[in-house]
Amino acid sequence: MNLHEDLKMDTRVFMPGTVEKDINNFNVFHVKHNNDERFNCKPFNRKTLYKISLLKGKTKLYYADKIIEFDCALLFSNPNIPYSWEHLESDQTAYFCVFTEVFFNPFINNFKEYPVFRPGSVPLYHLDPEQFDNFKDIFDQMLHEITLEFNYKYDTLRTLVLQLIFKALKLEPAAYQQYKDSNGSQRIASIFLELLERQFPIESTMQRMEFKHPTEFARQLSVHVNHLNHVMKSVTEKTTSQVISERIMQEARSLLQHTNWNISEIAWSLGFDDLSHFINFFKRNQQLTPKIYRKNTI
């Protein structure tokens, strides 16, 4: 099911008409007021989508091991950091725009480097009523622009997205509190495992694991690597490295059994720059070389 089909199934979401072939690269929509039903957000799990959300109504955001409560805010998310929120009251308004990296290429090659999307940054900005109205005006322009039959409407939409980013960068990021109980550890472990799992399955020799080392995951989760290691040990009784290695081995065995890719291609897809490192890694964990394992299982 694609993004368009997901959203069509939710009657609270209004989507403007747009070109079907473009809808997976950019879309904008808003959630209708519904005083009888709260619109909560489960962990956002689109692997390729960036998202900007304008939210009004008392809400609690869960982000890595952090909690941020707000009444009115602008939220930025990148595909690698799961988050969720819950509305604490029924009176709410929400606007969203979602887009892929392809939407900005080749116009802006480094948009991911803006602080609002950078790992380790706080992605939420508190807004006063006047600021909310200013950002709402931009979303309203998007909702109108995307309905037009205009050859350059997506250039206009890119400009409007950049307006959201630049206006936000003039604001101060929200303060946050950290979990102080065991739920915080459970949450970090859950998000780490989700971030790890998002990299699989490997379905093409052009696809490669992006995060492979504990420090890379810690950076994405905005926590210190020692804290991540402590959490994983307390929750899973395994080190972060062990959990990662086990998942890589699971995928390696699957690729060796079910594809005809050569071992160099499998090694590269699993994040190994050197074939010998992959062979040694596999042999250390399986007591067989990849070649012998494939021969024995096919």
C-alpha positions as a printed NumPy array, in Angstrom:
array([[  0.   ,   0.   ,   0.   ],
       [  1.441,   3.401,  -0.96 ],
       [  1.196,   6.717,   0.834],
       [ -1.808,   7.839,  -1.209],
       [ -3.763,   4.681,  -0.367],
       [ -2.841,   4.922,   3.321],
       [ -4.191,   8.433,   3.599],
       [ -7.336,   7.809,   1.577],
       [ -8.407,   5.239,   4.168],
       [ -8.456,   7.867,   6.95 ],
       [-11.617,   9.963,   6.694],
       [-10.147,  12.679,   8.913],
       [ -7.453,  13.491,   6.346],
       [ -8.139,  15.937,   3.551],
       [ -5.862,  15.595,   0.532],
       [ -5.997,  17.894,  -2.463],
       [ -6.14 ,  16.456,  -5.946],
       [ -2.712,  15.897,  -7.434],
       [ -0.936,  13.922, -10.105],
       [ -0.823,  10.241,  -9.124],
       [  2.702,   9.697, -10.409],
       [  4.058,  12.519,  -8.232],
       [  2.222,  11.768,  -5.028],
       [  4.938,   9.559,  -3.568],
       [  7.55 ,  12.328,  -3.931],
       [  5.514,  15.109,  -2.333],
       [  2.117,  15.617,  -0.78 ],
       [  0.451,  17.983,   1.647],
       [ -2.673,  17.375,   3.705],
       [ -4.437,  18.391,   6.872],
       [ -6.469,  16.608,   9.516],
       [-10.026,  17.746,  10.008],
       [-11.235,  18.872,  13.41 ],
       [-12.936,  16.057,  15.24 ],
       [-13.821,  16.753,  18.847],
       [-14.855,  13.149,  19.436],
       [-11.676,  11.424,  18.288],
       [ -8.063,  12.218,  19.013],
       [ -5.596,  11.983,  16.174],
       [ -2.528,  10.288,  17.633],
       [  0.585,   9.419,  15.666],
       [  2.111,   5.98 ,  15.949],
       [  5.835,   5.679,  15.217],
       [  6.354,   7.104,  11.759],
       [  7.881,   4.307,   9.709],
       [  8.116,   5.401,   6.097],
       [ 11.649,   4.484,   5.076],
       [ 12.111,   7.26 ,   2.529],
       [  9.877,  10.114,   3.683],
       [ 10.749,  13.389,   5.331],
       [  7.851,  15.032,   7.146],
       [  7.008,  18.492,   8.463],
       [  4.038,  18.728,  10.84 ],
       [  2.207,  21.796,  12.128],
       [  0.306,  20.822,  15.269],
       [ -2.09 ,  22.706,  17.509],
       [ -3.66 ,  21.255,  20.646],
       [ -2.153,  19.93 ,  23.88 ],
       [  0.185,  17.138,  22.766],
       [  2.995,  14.951,  24.08 ],
       [  5.837,  14.   ,  21.709],
       [  8.001,  10.9  ,  22.274],
       [ 11.361,  11.161,  20.531],
       [ 14.152,   8.684,  21.33 ],
       [ 14.456,   8.922,  25.141],
       [ 12.936,  12.398,  25.253],
       [  9.474,  13.75 ,  26.011],
       [  8.287,  17.172,  24.85 ],
       [  4.877,  18.576,  25.75 ],
       [  3.424,  21.452,  23.744],
       [  0.257,  23.278,  22.808],
       [  1.352,  24.541,  19.401],
       [  4.465,  23.499,  17.487],
       [  6.254,  22.745,  14.228],
       [  7.84 ,  19.288,  14.025],
       [ 10.462,  18.032,  11.56 ],
       [ 11.267,  14.348,  11.049],
       [ 13.666,  12.429,   8.845],
       [ 13.246,   8.804,   7.7  ],
       [ 15.749,   7.445,  10.216],
       [ 14.316,   8.652,  13.508],
       [ 11.067,   7.037,  14.671],
       [  8.85 ,   9.192,  16.838],
       [  5.266,   9.262,  18.011],
       [  2.886,  11.652,  19.667],
       [ -0.385,  11.578,  21.546],
       [ -2.92 ,  14.372,  21.793],
       [ -3.925,  15.087,  25.376],
       [ -7.171,  16.808,  24.432],
       [ -9.629,  16.41 ,  21.576],
       [ -9.524,  19.965,  20.19 ],
       [ -6.752,  19.794,  17.593],
       [ -5.544,  20.984,  14.223],
       [ -2.785,  19.388,  12.167],
       [ -1.149,  20.086,   8.818],
       [  1.503,  17.879,   7.227],
       [  3.723,  17.796,   4.195],
       [  5.761,  14.734,   3.263],
       [  8.448,  14.419,   0.621],
       [ 11.298,  12.197,  -0.507],
       [ 14.937,  13.024,  -1.053],
       [ 14.229,  12.764,  -4.786],
       [ 11.846,  15.716,  -4.476],
       [ 14.79 ,  18.062,  -3.825],
       [ 17.374,  16.459,  -6.115],
       [ 19.12 ,  17.84 ,  -8.11 ],
       [ 17.86 ,  21.267,  -7.003],
       [ 19.336,  21.06 ,  -3.493],
       [ 21.848,  18.308,  -2.847],
       [ 22.434,  18.925,   0.843],
       [ 18.995,  19.724,   2.254],
       [ 19.494,  16.859,   4.755],
       [ 22.231,  18.96 ,   6.377],
       [ 19.804,  21.625,   7.55 ],
       [ 19.744,  21.427,  11.375],
       [ 16.023,  20.59 ,  11.439],
       [ 16.812,  17.198,   9.877],
       [ 20.267,  16.601,  11.326],
       [ 20.724,  13.715,  13.791],
       [ 21.2  ,  14.894,  17.342],
       [ 19.114,  18.031,  16.967],
       [ 15.775,  18.688,  18.68 ],
       [ 13.246,  18.654,  15.818],
       [ 10.396,  20.572,  17.472],
       [  9.757,  24.319,  17.719],
       [  7.171,  25.87 ,  20.052],
       [  4.952,  28.457,  18.369],
       [  2.869,  31.317,  19.666],
       [ -0.511,  32.013,  17.978],
       [  0.942,  34.531,  15.53 ],
       [  3.745,  32.157,  14.506],
       [  1.253,  29.326,  14.084],
       [ -0.82 ,  31.473,  11.721],
       [  2.284,  32.35 ,   9.697],
       [  3.177,  28.69 ,   9.22 ],
       [ -0.453,  27.794,   8.573],
       [ -0.475,  30.33 ,   5.719],
       [  2.407,  28.454,   4.089],
       [  0.597,  25.131,   4.379],
       [ -2.558,  26.704,   2.957],
       [ -0.502,  27.918,  -0.006],
       [  0.761,  24.379,  -0.508],
       [ -2.765,  22.961,  -0.383],
       [ -3.817,  25.428,  -3.054],
       [ -0.686,  25.159,  -5.197],
       [ -0.774,  21.39 ,  -5.494],
       [ -4.23 ,  21.526,  -7.102],
       [ -3.105,  23.787,  -9.949],
       [ -2.361,  22.749, -13.506],
       [  0.933,  24.603, -13.592],
       [  4.174,  23.309, -15.099],
       [  6.279,  24.734, -12.275],
       [  4.048,  23.988,  -9.315],
       [  6.549,  21.592,  -7.751],
       [  9.239,  24.256,  -7.952],
       [  6.819,  26.516,  -6.08 ],
       [  6.184,  23.778,  -3.525],
       [  9.917,  23.303,  -2.988],
       [ 10.172,  27.014,  -2.284],
       [  7.351,  26.779,   0.258],
       [  9.027,  23.834,   2.015],
       [ 12.226,  25.864,   2.24 ],
       [ 10.225,  28.723,   3.743],
       [  9.093,  26.356,   6.509],
       [ 12.687,  25.299,   7.138],
       [ 14.217,  28.785,   7.147],
       [ 11.487,  30.296,   9.315],
       [ 11.945,  27.464,  11.811],
       [ 15.71 ,  27.974,  11.928],
       [ 15.098,  31.491,  13.242],
       [ 13.326,  29.987,  16.272],
       [ 14.716,  28.258,  19.359],
       [ 14.338,  24.448,  19.474],
       [ 12.102,  23.131,  22.241],
       [ 13.462,  22.059,  25.592],
       [ 12.822,  18.467,  26.615],
       [ 12.839,  16.11 ,  29.555],
       [ 14.317,  12.635,  29.543],
       [ 12.715,   9.461,  30.757],
       [ 13.834,   8.703,  34.3  ],
       [ 12.382,   5.212,  34.673],
       [ 12.617,   1.832,  32.993],
       [ 10.164,   2.909,  30.303],
       [ 12.891,   5.16 ,  28.927],
       [ 15.207,   2.193,  28.427],
       [ 12.44 ,   0.151,  26.862],
       [ 11.687,   2.973,  24.473],
       [ 15.296,   3.489,  23.373],
       [ 15.688,  -0.261,  22.832],
       [ 12.464,  -0.391,  20.828],
       [ 13.455,   2.527,  18.619],
       [ 16.974,   1.138,  18.124],
       [ 15.532,  -2.204,  16.992],
       [ 13.104,  -0.452,  14.673],
       [ 15.895,   1.638,  13.158],
       [ 17.98 ,  -1.518,  12.679],
       [ 15.081,  -3.42 ,  11.12 ],
       [ 14.242,  -0.613,   8.696],
       [ 17.387,  -1.459,   6.764],
       [ 16.046,  -4.882,   5.833],
       [ 15.287,  -6.848,   3.81 ],
       [ 18.055,  -6.199,   1.296],
       [ 16.235,  -6.551,  -2.016],
       [ 18.765,  -5.313,  -4.558],
       [ 22.514,  -5.299,  -5.059],
       [ 22.174,  -1.505,  -5.231],
       [ 20.772,  -1.375,  -1.682],
       [ 23.186,  -1.06 ,   1.228],
       [ 22.973,  -0.894,   5.002],
       [ 23.401,   2.688,   6.118],
       [ 23.976,   2.076,   9.836],
       [ 26.127,  -0.798,  11.019],
       [ 28.052,   0.345,  14.095],
       [ 26.728,   1.218,  17.583],
       [ 28.084,   4.773,  17.345],
       [ 26.093,   5.349,  14.144],
       [ 22.864,   4.232,  15.806],
       [ 23.592,   6.287,  18.921],
       [ 24.064,   9.38 ,  16.788],
       [ 20.741,   8.821,  15.029],
       [ 18.988,   8.336,  18.366],
       [ 20.603,  11.417,  19.945],
       [ 22.049,   9.402,  22.825],
       [ 25.603,   8.606,  23.914],
       [ 26.864,   5.248,  22.675],
       [ 27.667,   4.166,  26.246],
       [ 24.074,   4.857,  27.239],
       [ 22.796,   2.879,  24.254],
       [ 25.043,  -0.05 ,  25.192],
       [ 23.817,   0.075,  28.799],
       [ 20.19 ,   0.138,  27.653],
       [ 20.56 ,  -2.776,  25.25 ],
       [ 22.365,  -4.854,  27.835],
       [ 19.685,  -4.208,  30.452],
       [ 16.755,  -4.836,  28.093],
       [ 18.042,  -7.658,  25.865],
       [ 20.967,  -9.055,  27.901],
       [ 23.041,  -8.566,  24.745],
       [ 25.438,  -5.835,  23.717],
       [ 24.47 ,  -3.437,  20.941],
       [ 27.134,  -5.005,  18.728],
       [ 25.733,  -8.495,  19.346],
       [ 22.215,  -7.438,  18.356],
       [ 23.502,  -5.804,  15.167],
       [ 25.701,  -8.775,  14.295],
       [ 22.873, -11.248,  14.775],
       [ 20.612,  -9.288,  12.438],
       [ 23.329,  -8.956,   9.808],
       [ 23.974, -12.692,  10.015],
       [ 20.268, -13.422,   9.591],
       [ 20.234, -11.346,   6.417],
       [ 23.524, -12.794,   5.181],
       [ 22.206, -16.357,   5.483],
       [ 19.023, -15.382,   3.672],
       [ 20.889, -13.732,   0.797],
       [ 23.257, -16.677,   0.438],
       [ 20.349, -19.128,   0.327],
       [ 17.802, -17.244,  -1.733],
       [ 19.739, -15.116,  -4.234],
       [ 22.326, -15.759,  -6.895],
       [ 24.33 , -12.683,  -5.951],
       [ 28.036, -13.221,  -5.67 ],
       [ 29.562, -13.016,  -2.226],
       [ 31.212,  -9.659,  -2.944],
       [ 27.803,  -8.155,  -3.737],
       [ 26.318,  -9.546,  -0.535],
       [ 29.246,  -8.247,   1.504],
       [ 28.879,  -4.749,   0.046],
       [ 25.111,  -4.7  ,   0.619],
       [ 25.673,  -5.591,   4.267],
       [ 28.053,  -2.671,   4.762],
       [ 31.412,  -4.41 ,   4.391],
       [ 33.942,  -2.493,   2.299],
       [ 36.373,  -5.391,   2.273],
       [ 35.293,  -8.906,   1.211],
       [ 37.765, -10.544,   3.595],
       [ 36.172,  -8.722,   6.546],
       [ 32.775, -10.147,   5.618],
       [ 34.179, -13.676,   5.209],
       [ 35.896, -13.474,   8.611],
       [ 32.748, -12.036,  10.216],
       [ 30.554, -14.785,   8.758],
       [ 32.974, -17.568,   9.675],
       [ 33.3  , -16.254,  13.24 ],
       [ 29.519, -16.358,  13.698],
       [ 28.617, -19.426,  11.617],
       [ 31.793, -21.532,  11.825],
       [ 31.613, -21.8  ,   8.037],
       [ 32.725, -19.555,   5.195],
       [ 29.935, -17.968,   3.127],
       [ 30.883, -20.118,   0.155],
       [ 30.656, -23.392,   2.078],
       [ 27.437, -22.288,   3.81 ],
       [ 25.824, -21.554,   0.448],
       [ 26.981, -24.871,  -0.96 ],
       [ 25.563, -26.779,   2.024],
       [ 22.183, -25.053,   2.034],
       [ 21.263, -24.906,  -1.647]])
